[in-house]
Amino acid sequence: MNQIDFDSFVKKVTYNGEPMKDQVEETHISWIAFSKTRVFKIKKPVKFSFLDFSTLEQRKKYCLRELKLNQRFSKIYLDVLPIRCGINGWSLEEDGQGKVVDYAVLMKRMSSSKRMDKMLMEGKVNKTSIQALAKEVAFFHHKAEIIYTPFNLKKAKILFNDIEEITAFIKKELGEEQEDFLLKSIAWSNNFLDSHALRIQERIISGFKRDLHGDLHAGNIFLYQQPVLFDCIEFNDEFRQIDVLYEIAFLCMELEVGGHQELSDYFLAKYSKSLVCFEKEEDDDLYKYFKCLRANVRLKVRTLGVAGSEDGAIDKAELKVITNYLSLMKKYMTDVNNKSPSTFQE
C-alpha cells in the first residue's frame, strides 16, 4: 500500500458496519486506523537493515507473527485480516471479494486516556498502578521462553557504539563538551562489557535471557486495573530475546528521564519481589549499564529524528529531551563507576 491507498482505505472501508474514525496514527513502519471498537495496524511496504516488509508475503508473515507474539501477554490481539480491493471498493473480510492487497492486525480498541505515557504527563500514575504493572510484567517474564543463545560481545559493543553516528550533530548543537562525553562513553562501554562479559553469559546460563517484549515503554502500556501490554517487537528476534533486566531497564529509564525516579524505584522493588532477578552484586551494575544503553538508543533515535526533519529546524524542546538523555547516561556511568547502590530493595 502507498500513502494514497491508505488514505482511500481509511475514508471508504468499514468493518462490521463500523466506518473508520478520523483518527489515524503513523510510525516509520506502520499505519494505524481506528473504528469505534477496533484498531487496524497495517505494515508499510518498507525495508531497512533490521526489518523487511517490502513484499505482501513478508507483511502477512509478520502480521501473523505480531498476533502470535502479543497474544502471549495481551487479550486485545484478535486476528489478522486480509485487505481486499474489488469492484465494490475496500473490504476487511476473510472471505470477501476482490484482490488481497495487504493485511491488517485486528485489535480491540482501548481508551487512549489509559495509555501510560499520557497518564504520566497528566500526573495520574500512582504507586497502586505501578505495583499492578510490576506484577503483570513479572508474570509474563516468569512464563516466557528461556533463550540460551550465547552472549555476543562484538554485537553488544556495536549496539552501544553506534552512538558515534550522532557526534557531529551533538557537537554542532550542544558543543564540544557533549561530543567529548559521547566519545568517552564508547570507551567506557567497551571496558564495561569486557569486564562483565562472563557475568552476562552466566545470567544466560541461569535462564535470565528470555523471549520478552523488547519495546516495553510507557507508550506500549495501558494502565487499567489489570495493565495491558501491547506492541512487542516481532520483526527481529534479537531485539526481543534479552535479559529480563534489559527489558525493565527501558521502562525504568523512561520513567527517570521524565522525572519519575520514585516510580522507577518502586516498580523495580515490586518487580524484584515477584521475580528474583538480582543474584549477585555485579547484577546491580549490569542493570545500570542496561539503563545507560537504553538511554543511548533513545538518544540516537531522537537525534536522528531531529536531524532528519524536512525543514531543518531544530526544536528547542527536542534538544532539551536530547540533553536529558545525555545527562541520564552520565548519571548511570557515574553510579557504576562509584558503585552507587541500587534502590531496588525496600
Residue frames relative to the residue before (quaternion, step in Angstrom):
aa qw qx qy qz dx dy dz
M 1.0000 0.0000 0.0000 0.0000 0.00 0.00 0.00
N 0.2097 -0.7364 0.6174 0.1805 3.55 -1.04 0.67
Q 0.7393 -0.4320 0.2682 0.4415 3.56 -1.28 0.17
I 0.6274 0.5353 -0.3376 0.4537 3.61 1.02 -0.78
D 0.6402 0.5184 -0.3209 0.4674 3.57 0.96 -0.83
F 0.6597 0.5135 -0.3159 0.4487 3.57 0.92 -0.87
D 0.6313 0.5251 -0.3320 0.4642 3.58 0.95 -0.81
S 0.6631 0.4977 -0.2973 0.4736 3.57 0.96 -0.88
F 0.6257 0.5537 -0.3212 0.4459 3.56 0.99 -0.87
V 0.6915 0.4890 -0.2817 0.4509 3.59 0.80 -1.03
K 0.6974 0.4910 -0.2780 0.4420 3.58 0.96 -0.84
K 0.8121 0.3394 -0.1312 0.4563 3.59 1.00 -0.77
V 0.6554 0.5353 -0.3360 0.4134 3.62 1.07 -0.52
T 0.1165 -0.7515 0.6403 0.1078 3.55 -1.27 0.47
Y 0.1803 -0.7550 0.6166 0.1315 3.55 -1.28 0.37
N 0.8237 -0.0907 -0.0017 0.5596 3.59 -0.56 1.19
G 0.7354 -0.4302 0.2176 0.4763 3.55 1.01 0.85
E 0.6119 0.5474 -0.3507 0.4505 3.58 1.30 -0.11
P 0.3198 -0.7341 0.5600 0.2124 3.61 -0.75 0.96
M 0.5791 -0.5573 0.4529 0.3860 3.55 -1.28 0.30
K 0.4399 -0.6730 0.5263 0.2767 3.56 -1.11 0.68
D 0.6487 -0.5177 0.3848 0.4040 3.55 -1.28 0.26
Q 0.5962 0.5944 -0.3584 0.4035 3.56 1.16 -0.62
V 0.0726 0.7661 -0.6330 0.0849 3.56 -0.86 1.04
E 0.1285 -0.7763 0.6118 0.0809 3.57 -1.02 0.80
E 0.1035 -0.7989 0.5920 0.0234 3.55 -1.15 0.66
T 0.0908 -0.7455 0.6567 0.0684 3.53 -1.10 0.80
H 0.6852 -0.4762 0.3292 0.4420 3.58 -1.23 -0.05
I 0.7700 0.3129 -0.1957 0.5205 3.62 1.23 -0.21
S 0.8017 0.2465 -0.1197 0.5313 3.63 1.19 -0.18
W 0.2308 -0.6780 0.6657 0.2094 3.49 -1.46 0.28
I 0.1152 -0.7814 0.6102 0.0608 3.58 -1.06 0.74
A 0.0736 -0.7890 0.6100 0.0001 3.55 -0.76 1.13
F 0.2298 -0.7924 0.5583 0.0866 3.56 -1.17 0.66
S 0.1358 -0.6985 0.6877 0.1442 3.52 -1.22 0.64
K 0.7616 -0.3660 0.2389 0.4784 3.59 -1.21 -0.16
T 0.8302 0.1994 -0.0661 0.5163 3.58 0.91 -0.90
R 0.7568 0.3573 -0.1820 0.5162 3.59 1.26 -0.20
V 0.2471 -0.7214 0.6270 0.1594 3.53 -1.38 0.39
F 0.1360 -0.7856 0.6021 0.0433 3.57 -1.03 0.86
K 0.0959 -0.8076 0.5817 0.0153 3.56 -0.54 1.19
I 0.0827 -0.8081 0.5828 -0.0212 3.55 -0.67 1.19
K 0.3568 -0.7510 0.5165 0.2049 3.57 -0.77 1.00
K 0.4412 -0.6849 0.5150 0.2663 3.56 -0.97 0.86
P 0.4797 -0.6669 0.4817 0.3051 3.61 -1.08 0.62
V 0.3117 0.7649 -0.4924 0.2744 3.57 0.57 1.21
K 0.1456 -0.7656 0.6194 0.0953 3.52 -1.30 0.39
F 0.0045 0.7784 -0.6260 0.0471 3.55 -0.83 1.12
S 0.7097 -0.4374 0.3195 0.4506 3.56 -1.27 0.04
F 0.7625 0.3882 -0.1888 0.4820 3.58 1.12 -0.68
L 0.8002 0.1142 -0.0975 0.5806 3.63 1.25 -0.02
D 0.1458 -0.7797 0.6031 0.0839 3.55 -1.28 0.43
F 0.0619 0.7844 -0.6093 0.0983 3.56 -0.37 1.33
S 0.3340 0.8236 -0.4236 0.1754 3.57 1.27 0.31
T 0.7612 0.3004 -0.1902 0.5424 3.62 1.14 -0.43
L 0.6464 -0.5187 0.3933 0.3980 3.55 -1.26 0.43
E 0.6423 0.5355 -0.3185 0.4464 3.57 1.00 -0.84
Q 0.6607 0.5015 -0.3030 0.4692 3.56 0.99 -0.84
R 0.6627 0.5033 -0.3192 0.4535 3.58 0.94 -0.83
K 0.6250 0.5151 -0.3396 0.4783 3.59 1.03 -0.70
K 0.6351 0.5468 -0.3212 0.4410 3.57 0.92 -0.93
Y 0.7539 0.3960 -0.2308 0.4707 3.58 0.78 -0.97
C 0.5398 0.5602 -0.4121 0.4743 3.60 1.20 -0.25
L 0.6727 0.4861 -0.2883 0.4775 3.57 0.90 -0.94
R 0.6475 0.5114 -0.3132 0.4703 3.57 1.05 -0.78
E 0.6255 0.5344 -0.3323 0.4612 3.58 1.02 -0.80
L 0.6388 0.5321 -0.3142 0.4584 3.56 0.97 -0.90
K 0.7028 0.4822 -0.2711 0.4472 3.58 0.76 -1.06
L 0.6938 0.4864 -0.2885 0.4459 3.58 0.84 -0.95
N 0.7055 0.4580 -0.2770 0.4644 3.59 0.90 -0.85
Q 0.5998 0.5661 -0.3631 0.4336 3.59 1.13 -0.48
R 0.4879 0.6530 -0.4373 0.3798 3.59 1.25 -0.15
F 0.8304 0.1561 -0.0373 0.5336 3.58 1.03 -0.76
S 0.7551 0.3476 -0.1891 0.5227 3.60 1.24 -0.11
K 0.3192 -0.7600 0.5414 0.1653 3.56 -0.97 0.93
I 0.5543 0.6383 -0.3962 0.3583 3.61 1.21 -0.07
Y 0.6061 0.5454 -0.3574 0.4554 3.62 1.26 -0.28
L 0.1611 -0.8625 0.4795 0.0175 3.57 -0.47 1.27
D 0.8022 -0.1669 0.2051 0.5353 3.59 0.74 -1.01
V 0.2991 -0.6668 0.6269 0.2701 3.53 -1.42 -0.06
L 0.1227 -0.8202 0.5585 0.0179 3.56 -0.69 1.15
P 0.4216 -0.6712 0.5352 0.2919 3.60 -1.05 0.68
I 0.2743 -0.7146 0.6155 0.1877 3.56 -1.13 0.70
R 0.0975 -0.8189 0.5656 0.0037 3.55 -0.58 1.19
C 0.1111 -0.7599 0.6364 0.0723 3.51 -1.22 0.63
G 0.1125 0.8104 -0.5617 0.1229 3.56 -0.54 1.22
I 0.7773 -0.3372 0.2338 0.4768 3.55 -1.24 -0.28
N 0.7040 0.4273 -0.2623 0.5030 3.58 1.20 -0.49
G 0.6654 -0.5110 0.2989 0.4547 3.58 1.25 0.31
W 0.7641 -0.3707 0.2832 0.4456 3.53 -1.28 -0.50
S 0.0247 0.7850 -0.6189 -0.0103 3.57 -1.18 0.53
L 0.2121 -0.7354 0.6317 0.1229 3.51 -1.29 0.60
E 0.4055 0.6990 -0.4784 0.3437 3.57 0.37 1.24
E 0.5471 -0.6270 0.4497 0.3245 3.54 -1.07 0.80
D 0.8073 0.2136 -0.0879 0.5431 3.58 0.95 -0.89
G 0.3094 0.7812 -0.4919 0.2281 3.58 1.10 0.60
Q 0.5476 -0.5956 0.4721 0.3500 3.53 -1.34 -0.04
G 0.6574 0.5100 -0.3829 0.4013 3.52 -1.23 0.53
K 0.6203 -0.5646 0.4146 0.3529 3.52 -1.31 0.37
V 0.4224 -0.6732 0.5444 0.2684 3.57 -1.04 0.81
V 0.0885 -0.8266 0.5557 0.0111 3.56 -0.54 1.18
D 0.7974 -0.0615 0.0200 0.6000 3.58 1.25 -0.27
Y 0.3568 -0.7079 0.5655 0.2274 3.55 -1.36 -0.11
A 0.1558 -0.7773 0.6039 0.0825 3.54 -1.22 0.60
V 0.3576 -0.6785 0.5959 0.2382 3.55 -1.12 0.76
L 0.2363 -0.7927 0.5540 0.0941 3.56 -0.73 1.14
M 0.0127 0.8048 -0.5906 0.0576 3.56 -0.86 1.06
K 0.5410 -0.5477 0.5101 0.3836 3.53 -1.30 0.30
R 0.3909 -0.7041 0.5360 0.2531 3.55 -1.05 0.71
M 0.1920 -0.7783 0.5921 0.0818 3.55 -0.86 1.03
S 0.5977 -0.5673 0.4235 0.3763 3.56 -1.25 0.34
S 0.4332 -0.7159 0.4838 0.2566 3.59 -0.68 1.07
S 0.5942 0.5837 -0.3646 0.4163 3.59 1.16 -0.51
K 0.6693 0.4907 -0.2907 0.4761 3.58 1.27 -0.34
R 0.4679 0.6678 -0.4641 0.3460 3.60 1.22 -0.01
M 0.5501 -0.6908 0.3609 0.3001 3.54 -0.70 1.13
D 0.6485 0.5225 -0.3484 0.4302 3.61 0.90 -0.79
K 0.6577 0.4922 -0.3100 0.4787 3.60 1.04 -0.75
M 0.6468 0.5188 -0.3176 0.4600 3.57 1.01 -0.78
L 0.6154 0.5391 -0.3431 0.4614 3.59 1.09 -0.68
M 0.6643 0.5063 -0.3027 0.4589 3.58 0.93 -0.89
E 0.7174 0.4249 -0.2389 0.4978 3.57 1.13 -0.65
G 0.4807 -0.7016 0.4134 0.3252 3.57 1.29 0.10
K 0.4873 0.7008 -0.3934 0.3415 3.58 1.17 0.56
V 0.5591 0.5841 -0.4058 0.4261 3.60 1.22 0.17
N 0.0525 -0.8128 0.5802 -0.0067 3.56 -0.70 1.11
K 0.7179 -0.4603 0.3045 0.4243 3.56 -1.29 0.12
T 0.5790 0.5762 -0.3820 0.4323 3.59 1.12 -0.53
S 0.6594 0.4948 -0.2948 0.4832 3.57 0.99 -0.89
I 0.6562 0.5160 -0.3069 0.4570 3.57 0.95 -0.87
Q 0.6370 0.5229 -0.3317 0.4590 3.58 0.99 -0.77
A 0.6569 0.4972 -0.3075 0.4762 3.58 0.96 -0.86
L 0.6419 0.5205 -0.3188 0.4641 3.59 1.02 -0.79
A 0.6465 0.5202 -0.3229 0.4552 3.59 0.90 -0.89
K 0.6512 0.5090 -0.3092 0.4704 3.57 1.00 -0.84
E 0.6561 0.5182 -0.3085 0.4537 3.60 0.96 -0.88
V 0.6764 0.4871 -0.2907 0.4698 3.59 0.89 -0.94
A 0.6615 0.5091 -0.3099 0.4551 3.58 0.92 -0.91
F 0.6295 0.5335 -0.3340 0.4555 3.60 1.02 -0.77
F 0.6540 0.4997 -0.3039 0.4799 3.58 0.96 -0.88
H 0.6676 0.5045 -0.3040 0.4553 3.57 0.88 -0.94
H 0.6315 0.5607 -0.3366 0.4165 3.58 0.98 -0.84
K 0.7635 0.3697 -0.2021 0.4895 3.59 0.94 -0.86
A 0.4696 0.6964 -0.4334 0.3266 3.61 1.27 -0.15
E 0.5954 -0.5876 0.4238 0.3472 3.55 -1.16 0.67
I 0.3825 -0.7092 0.5489 0.2223 3.56 -0.95 0.91
I 0.1781 -0.7854 0.5896 0.0617 3.56 -0.94 0.97
Y 0.1820 -0.8240 0.5320 0.0691 3.58 -0.74 1.05
T 0.2918 0.7592 -0.5301 0.2398 3.62 1.17 0.36
P 0.4747 -0.7129 0.4299 0.2858 3.63 -0.65 1.03
F 0.5887 -0.5716 0.4475 0.3556 3.54 -1.23 0.54
N 0.1888 -0.7743 0.5982 0.0836 3.55 -0.93 0.97
L 0.3103 -0.7973 0.4909 0.1646 3.57 -0.15 1.31
K 0.6433 0.5385 -0.3290 0.4335 3.59 0.93 -0.84
K 0.6784 0.4811 -0.2910 0.4730 3.59 0.90 -0.93
A 0.6268 0.5433 -0.3377 0.4449 3.57 1.01 -0.77
K 0.6556 0.4998 -0.3116 0.4725 3.58 0.99 -0.80
I 0.6443 0.5291 -0.3220 0.4486 3.58 0.94 -0.87
L 0.6241 0.5620 -0.3417 0.4218 3.59 0.97 -0.88
F 0.7013 0.4280 -0.2661 0.5043 3.59 0.90 -0.86
N 0.7195 0.5041 -0.2604 0.4005 3.56 0.82 -1.03
D 0.4766 0.6667 -0.4348 0.3733 3.59 1.26 -0.16
I 0.5014 0.6636 -0.4140 0.3698 3.58 1.26 -0.32
E 0.5230 0.6498 -0.4044 0.3750 3.59 1.23 -0.43
E 0.5510 0.6436 -0.3767 0.3746 3.58 1.20 -0.55
I 0.7580 0.3863 -0.2099 0.4818 3.60 1.07 -0.63
T 0.3889 0.7582 -0.4691 0.2320 3.62 1.20 0.03
A 0.6245 0.5431 -0.3505 0.4384 3.61 1.00 -0.73
F 0.6519 0.5048 -0.3065 0.4758 3.58 0.99 -0.87
I 0.6516 0.5203 -0.3129 0.4548 3.57 0.92 -0.93
K 0.6461 0.5157 -0.3211 0.4621 3.59 0.96 -0.83
K 0.6774 0.5064 -0.2921 0.4464 3.57 0.90 -0.93
E 0.7870 0.3618 -0.1738 0.4685 3.58 0.82 -1.00
L 0.8194 0.2446 -0.1043 0.5078 3.59 1.02 -0.73
G 0.6302 -0.5970 0.3158 0.3829 3.57 1.26 0.05
E 0.6742 -0.5308 0.3534 0.3725 3.52 -1.32 0.43
E 0.5990 0.5832 -0.3691 0.4060 3.60 1.05 -0.65
Q 0.6775 0.4688 -0.2894 0.4873 3.57 0.98 -0.84
E 0.6074 0.5355 -0.3488 0.4719 3.58 1.06 -0.70
D 0.6546 0.5183 -0.3063 0.4573 3.57 0.93 -0.92
F 0.6218 0.5403 -0.3382 0.4551 3.58 1.04 -0.76
L 0.6573 0.5174 -0.3199 0.4449 3.59 0.88 -0.91
L 0.6611 0.5010 -0.3077 0.4661 3.56 0.94 -0.87
K 0.6514 0.4958 -0.3117 0.4823 3.59 1.04 -0.74
S 0.6138 0.5586 -0.3532 0.4318 3.59 1.07 -0.68
I 0.6068 0.5546 -0.3499 0.4491 3.58 1.11 -0.65
A 0.6610 0.4878 -0.3001 0.4848 3.57 0.92 -0.89
W 0.6279 0.5392 -0.3247 0.4577 3.57 1.03 -0.84
S 0.6687 0.5037 -0.2989 0.4580 3.58 0.90 -0.94
N 0.6333 0.5335 -0.3319 0.4517 3.59 0.93 -0.86
N 0.6754 0.4877 -0.2886 0.4719 3.57 0.93 -0.92
F 0.6389 0.5311 -0.3273 0.4501 3.57 0.98 -0.84
L 0.6892 0.4838 -0.2863 0.4571 3.58 0.84 -0.97
D 0.6128 0.5357 -0.3476 0.4655 3.58 1.03 -0.71
S 0.7073 0.4808 -0.2543 0.4515 3.56 0.97 -0.93
H 0.7949 0.3263 -0.1405 0.4917 3.58 1.05 -0.75
A 0.3451 0.7677 -0.4828 0.2417 3.60 1.25 0.15
L 0.6414 0.5349 -0.3290 0.4408 3.58 0.96 -0.83
R 0.6766 0.4843 -0.3002 0.4664 3.59 0.92 -0.88
I 0.6106 0.5417 -0.3527 0.4576 3.60 1.02 -0.72
Q 0.6656 0.4840 -0.2970 0.4842 3.58 0.99 -0.85
E 0.6159 0.5410 -0.3473 0.4555 3.61 1.03 -0.72
R 0.6498 0.5116 -0.3194 0.4627 3.58 1.00 -0.77
I 0.5999 0.5385 -0.3555 0.4729 3.59 1.11 -0.61
I 0.6602 0.5024 -0.2989 0.4716 3.57 0.92 -0.92
S 0.6839 0.4905 -0.2705 0.4674 3.57 1.08 -0.75
G 0.5815 -0.6427 0.3465 0.3588 3.60 1.27 -0.05
F 0.4577 0.7021 -0.4436 0.3174 3.59 1.18 0.34
K 0.6140 0.4854 -0.3575 0.5095 3.58 1.26 -0.19
R 0.0766 0.8214 -0.5530 0.1169 3.57 -0.59 1.17
D 0.5395 -0.5829 0.4859 0.3647 3.52 -1.32 0.22
L 0.0100 -0.8691 0.4882 -0.0784 3.55 0.05 1.36
H 0.7430 -0.3559 0.3034 0.4788 3.58 -1.08 -0.77
G 0.2628 -0.8189 0.4648 0.2105 3.56 0.90 -0.99
D 0.7957 0.1495 -0.0694 0.5828 3.58 1.18 -0.49
L 0.2173 0.8305 -0.4804 0.1797 3.54 1.02 0.91
H 0.2759 0.7253 -0.5841 0.2382 3.55 -0.12 1.34
A 0.7434 -0.4592 0.2564 0.4132 3.57 -1.28 0.30
G 0.6336 0.5464 -0.3357 0.4327 3.60 1.11 -0.53
N 0.7125 0.4032 -0.2415 0.5210 3.58 1.29 -0.23
I 0.6370 0.4788 -0.3220 0.5112 3.56 1.19 0.62
F 0.1564 -0.7327 0.6522 0.1152 3.56 -1.09 0.80
L 0.2599 -0.7968 0.5299 0.1296 3.58 -0.73 1.05
Y 0.0725 0.7472 -0.6454 0.1413 3.51 0.22 1.36
Q 0.7325 -0.3681 0.2860 0.4961 3.61 -1.27 -0.04
Q 0.7124 0.1681 -0.1492 0.6649 3.54 1.18 -0.68
P 0.3867 -0.7604 0.4661 0.2346 3.62 -0.31 1.19
V 0.2547 -0.7537 0.5927 0.1256 3.53 -1.19 0.70
L 0.1839 -0.7586 0.6190 0.0874 3.57 -0.76 1.10
F 0.0619 0.8052 -0.5885 0.0395 3.59 -1.04 0.67
D 0.8143 0.3382 -0.2202 0.4172 3.53 -1.45 0.09
C 0.1381 0.7846 -0.5859 0.1487 3.57 0.65 1.09
I 0.5878 -0.5715 0.4346 0.3730 3.58 -1.27 0.25
E 0.1125 -0.8195 0.5615 0.0210 3.55 -0.66 1.17
F 0.6834 0.5586 -0.2739 0.3821 3.56 1.15 -0.60
N 0.7874 0.1563 -0.0988 0.5881 3.62 1.23 -0.16
D 0.3713 -0.7683 0.4772 0.2101 3.58 -0.34 1.24
E 0.6328 0.5589 -0.3459 0.4093 3.60 0.96 -0.78
F 0.6408 0.5255 -0.3265 0.4546 3.60 1.08 -0.64
R 0.7311 0.4281 -0.2104 0.4878 3.56 1.18 -0.59
Q 0.6985 0.4348 -0.2617 0.5045 3.59 1.10 -0.63
I 0.2370 0.7931 -0.4798 0.2908 3.50 0.24 1.41
D 0.6437 -0.4804 0.4246 0.4178 3.53 -1.38 0.14
V 0.5634 -0.6143 0.4287 0.3484 3.59 -0.99 0.78
L 0.6220 0.5420 -0.3452 0.4473 3.60 1.08 -0.64
Y 0.6371 0.5125 -0.3317 0.4705 3.59 1.05 -0.69
E 0.6107 0.5508 -0.3426 0.4542 3.58 1.09 -0.70
I 0.7507 0.3895 -0.2382 0.4774 3.60 0.64 -1.05
A 0.5297 0.6304 -0.4092 0.3931 3.60 1.20 -0.40
F 0.6088 0.5635 -0.3530 0.4327 3.59 1.07 -0.71
L 0.6965 0.4690 -0.2770 0.4671 3.57 0.77 -1.05
C 0.6780 0.4926 -0.2983 0.4568 3.59 0.89 -0.90
M 0.6348 0.5205 -0.3314 0.4651 3.59 1.00 -0.78
E 0.6699 0.4960 -0.3050 0.4606 3.60 0.91 -0.88
L 0.6050 0.5265 -0.3530 0.4819 3.59 1.10 -0.62
E 0.6888 0.4944 -0.2821 0.4489 3.57 0.91 -0.89
V 0.6570 0.4927 -0.3292 0.4661 3.60 0.94 -0.75
G 0.6748 0.4711 -0.2843 0.4918 3.56 1.24 -0.47
G 0.5884 -0.6164 0.3528 0.3865 3.58 1.27 0.15
H 0.5766 0.5934 -0.3683 0.4239 3.58 1.25 0.39
Q 0.0131 0.8459 -0.5316 0.0399 3.58 0.80 1.02
E 0.6483 0.5350 -0.3255 0.4330 3.58 0.93 -0.86
L 0.6637 0.4887 -0.3040 0.4777 3.59 0.98 -0.81
S 0.6139 0.5447 -0.3401 0.4592 3.58 1.07 -0.73
D 0.6724 0.4922 -0.2898 0.4708 3.57 0.89 -0.96
Y 0.6613 0.5150 -0.3028 0.4536 3.57 1.00 -0.85
F 0.6194 0.5296 -0.3384 0.4706 3.58 1.02 -0.80
L 0.6763 0.5002 -0.3011 0.4492 3.58 0.82 -0.98
A 0.6451 0.5269 -0.3221 0.4500 3.58 0.97 -0.84
K 0.7094 0.4510 -0.2667 0.4715 3.58 0.85 -0.94
Y 0.6190 0.5290 -0.3408 0.4700 3.59 1.03 -0.74
S 0.6794 0.5114 -0.2885 0.4401 3.60 0.88 -0.96
K 0.6228 0.5205 -0.3458 0.4707 3.59 1.16 -0.49
S 0.6907 0.4677 -0.2723 0.4796 3.57 1.11 -0.71
L 0.7912 0.0723 -0.0133 0.6072 3.56 1.10 -0.72
V 0.3032 -0.7707 0.5340 0.1703 3.56 -0.36 1.23
C 0.0410 0.8409 -0.5332 0.0837 3.58 -0.43 1.20
F 0.6498 0.4209 -0.3183 0.5471 3.58 1.33 0.11
E 0.0959 -0.8251 0.5566 0.0172 3.58 -0.29 1.27
K 0.8001 0.1461 -0.0338 0.5809 3.54 1.04 -0.86
E 0.6607 -0.5020 0.3787 0.4100 3.56 -1.25 0.38
E 0.6080 0.5791 -0.3422 0.4218 3.57 1.07 -0.72
D 0.5893 0.5947 -0.3671 0.4053 3.59 1.12 -0.59
D 0.5803 0.5760 -0.3711 0.4403 3.57 1.15 -0.55
D 0.6465 0.4964 -0.3093 0.4899 3.58 1.04 -0.78
L 0.6278 0.5335 -0.3390 0.4543 3.59 1.01 -0.76
Y 0.6317 0.5337 -0.3301 0.4552 3.58 0.98 -0.85
K 0.6749 0.4769 -0.2955 0.4794 3.60 0.93 -0.86
Y 0.6162 0.5239 -0.3474 0.4745 3.58 1.05 -0.69
F 0.6523 0.5133 -0.3200 0.4568 3.59 0.92 -0.87
K 0.6334 0.5054 -0.3387 0.4782 3.60 1.03 -0.68
C 0.6312 0.5201 -0.3256 0.4744 3.57 1.03 -0.76
L 0.6507 0.5098 -0.3092 0.4702 3.58 0.99 -0.83
R 0.6425 0.5105 -0.3230 0.4715 3.60 0.97 -0.80
A 0.6457 0.4988 -0.3200 0.4815 3.60 1.00 -0.78
N 0.6012 0.5688 -0.3303 0.4538 3.56 1.11 -0.78
V 0.6936 0.4771 -0.2773 0.4630 3.58 0.84 -1.02
R 0.6675 0.4912 -0.3034 0.4703 3.59 0.93 -0.87
L 0.6019 0.5563 -0.3425 0.4593 3.56 1.09 -0.74
K 0.6748 0.4927 -0.2952 0.4633 3.57 0.87 -0.93
V 0.6616 0.5137 -0.3103 0.4495 3.59 0.88 -0.94
R 0.6781 0.4819 -0.2966 0.4690 3.60 0.88 -0.93
T 0.6572 0.5188 -0.3125 0.4486 3.58 0.97 -0.84
L 0.6633 0.4928 -0.3107 0.4697 3.58 0.91 -0.87
G 0.6230 0.5446 -0.3349 0.4507 3.57 1.09 -0.68
V 0.6689 0.4793 -0.2851 0.4915 3.56 0.99 -0.86
A 0.6829 0.4984 -0.2916 0.4474 3.58 0.87 -0.96
G 0.7335 0.4276 -0.2349 0.4733 3.57 1.11 -0.62
S 0.3600 0.7450 -0.4951 0.2650 3.60 1.22 0.23
E 0.5915 -0.6388 0.3750 0.3185 3.54 -1.00 0.91
D 0.7454 0.4068 -0.2350 0.4730 3.60 0.91 -0.85
G 0.4638 -0.7150 0.4211 0.3103 3.57 1.27 -0.11
A 0.5016 0.6551 -0.4250 0.3723 3.58 1.27 -0.02
I 0.2791 -0.7522 0.5777 0.1498 3.56 -1.06 0.83
D 0.3013 -0.7718 0.5380 0.1557 3.55 -0.48 1.22
K 0.4862 -0.6930 0.4530 0.2795 3.58 -0.81 1.03
A 0.6232 0.5409 -0.3445 0.4476 3.58 1.05 -0.71
E 0.6475 0.5101 -0.3164 0.4695 3.59 1.04 -0.77
L 0.6291 0.5229 -0.3306 0.4706 3.57 1.03 -0.76
K 0.6134 0.5414 -0.3414 0.4626 3.57 1.10 -0.67
V 0.6450 0.5122 -0.3140 0.4723 3.58 0.97 -0.86
I 0.6399 0.5245 -0.3114 0.4674 3.57 0.99 -0.90
T 0.6535 0.5099 -0.3036 0.4698 3.57 0.96 -0.88
N 0.6334 0.5357 -0.3288 0.4514 3.59 1.04 -0.75
Y 0.6438 0.5024 -0.3253 0.4767 3.59 1.01 -0.74
L 0.6199 0.5328 -0.3349 0.4687 3.58 1.03 -0.75
S 0.6659 0.5079 -0.2983 0.4579 3.57 0.90 -0.95
L 0.6571 0.5073 -0.3132 0.4612 3.56 1.00 -0.81
M 0.6043 0.5412 -0.3533 0.4660 3.59 1.03 -0.71
K 0.6470 0.5208 -0.3137 0.4602 3.58 0.94 -0.90
K 0.6493 0.5261 -0.3169 0.4485 3.57 0.95 -0.89
Y 0.6793 0.4869 -0.3017 0.4588 3.59 0.83 -0.94
M 0.6451 0.5153 -0.3230 0.4625 3.58 0.96 -0.82
T 0.6493 0.5114 -0.3062 0.4723 3.57 1.00 -0.85
D 0.6432 0.5282 -0.3214 0.4516 3.59 0.97 -0.86
V 0.6545 0.4916 -0.3133 0.4815 3.58 0.99 -0.80
N 0.6778 0.5073 -0.2975 0.4412 3.57 0.84 -0.96
N 0.7458 0.3893 -0.2023 0.5013 3.57 1.04 -0.81
K 0.3779 -0.7427 0.4631 0.3018 3.56 1.37 -0.02
S 0.1446 0.8030 -0.5554 0.1605 3.54 0.95 0.93
P 0.4393 -0.7186 0.4619 0.2780 3.64 -0.72 0.98
S 0.4889 -0.6439 0.5063 0.3001 3.52 -1.16 0.67
T 0.3846 -0.7238 0.5228 0.2345 3.56 -1.21 0.43
F 0.3579 0.7652 -0.4870 0.2220 3.58 1.16 0.38
Q 0.6083 0.5233 -0.3757 0.4636 3.61 1.15 -0.36
E 0.3642 -0.7066 0.5599 0.2338 3.55 -1.10 0.69
